[in-house]
Amino acid sequence: MPLTSISTDNDVLAISWFFAVPPESVWSGFQDRETVSLWLGSPAEWDVTAGGNLVVDHGEGYISRSIVTEADSPHRLSLTWEFPDEPDSRITITLHPEEAGSRMDFAHHELGGLMNSYGPGWITHLSYLEAALNGTPVPLSQFWPLHGTFEALCGGS
């Protein structure tokens, strides 16, 4: 797993991840609805442009809503994050070209007391993104078992 670092400072969950594909390929994983459905959930509304709306059905009535506040392909994506029964937060993603691939700096801001629950969740989602970009998607039936493993490793709640 190319998780290179994770930190939880100042209400920000920061994850650094290496992908063995260029930033343009990672960016396509944000834009392509079919790829999004392999790693994040079922996109009901998907416009990855500044001001665009992102609505994702994560199953069992959990729907996230976001507004894209910045979309600089293939370098930076910023968005709001609204999830049921949680305070609003925001996400920034920056992609950097590296030898043999790219590095993603992912930051979920303003998490407060949700920090421990989001760490394992995003690690699971990014594992799914990596697999989808490598052409070997992980079956959705494995999401919660994998999440449970990461939760145990991260000491999440």
Secondary structure, 3 states (H helix, E strand, C coil): CCEEEEEEECCEEEEEEEECCCHHHHHHHHHCHHHHHHHCCEEEEECCCCCCEEEEECCCCCEEEEEEEEEECCCEEEEEEECCCCCCEEEEEEEEEECCEEEEEEEEECCHHHHHHHHHHHHHHHHHHHHHHCCCCCCHHHHHHHHHHHHHHHCCC
